[in-house]
Amino acid sequence: MASPPVDVHRSMIAAYLLMGEDLKNLKEWNNIVILLNKTGKESVKRRVQQLKVQDVSEEVATTAEEQILGLTSDEVYEANQAASLFFDWAEMICYERKHAD
């Protein structure tokens, strides 16, 4: 499968980092596609719904934030509308985690 635009890949890396995935496994786009295709308890929808900000470590939030640093929602939206939702969600979770304490 062809790789997506860099902004899309970085947005998805940030989102999946927040969901507990390991950065080294997210560097290959095909691994993200596999995660996106999971169903049931491992589905992306369920994982997003069940994520609690307080369960995200500061380290993970910082790493996720670094992935989307310099991107804007509009840029990601121009590349892929669905990825922009993950970008916005990841940005929000990172913000909330930083300001939770």
Number of C-alpha atoms within 10 A of each C-alpha: 6 6 10 12 11 11 24 25 21 25 28 26 29 29 29 23 22 28 19 14 16 13 15 8 13 20 13 13 18 14 11 17 13 9 16 15 10 12 11 9 9 12 13 18 13 12 16 16 8 10 14 13 17 12 11 17 15 13 9 20 24 16 18 25 24 12 21 24 12 8 14 14 19 12 13 25 17 12 16 15 15 11 21 22 17 21 29 18 17 27 22 14 22 25 15 14 20 14 8 9 6
